[in-house]
Amino acid sequence: MNEFGIDAFTPGNWDFLYGTDHFIRLFAGEKPQANWHAIAANLYYATLYEFPATPYADKAGQRVLLPYLIYKVGNVKVGLIGLTAERGPKALNPMVMEGFYLTTGQDELSDAIELLRNRE
């Protein structure tokens, strides 16, 4: 996949299949194995309240990935907002999301649109 020259990507249910540690190695670590930008405004590290045994307590409540990217295409700035479906990973197995949680993305979408239109 790294050879395709992908600019941006929003993960889907199969990207969570091998668990959150694998997901982080691929898309969210300091040096992700994927050489493209993974974005998802509605993907968070679980809080201690939601998941007391979370392996990511030091990141609790933070986003796992950037919520959006901005590209310049000619003279136009284009904002890409990433939203991943919350139902997908649940259909696979709830354990694939251990330490993460997803929202519906409605609040994140409206916040990102406001930010991109009026500030970026």
Helices and strands as residue ranges (DSSP letters): G 2-4, E 8-9, G 13-16, H 20-23, I 24-28, E 37-38, E 43-45, G 57-59, E 68-73, E 76-81, H 87-92, G 94-97, E 100-102, H 106-118
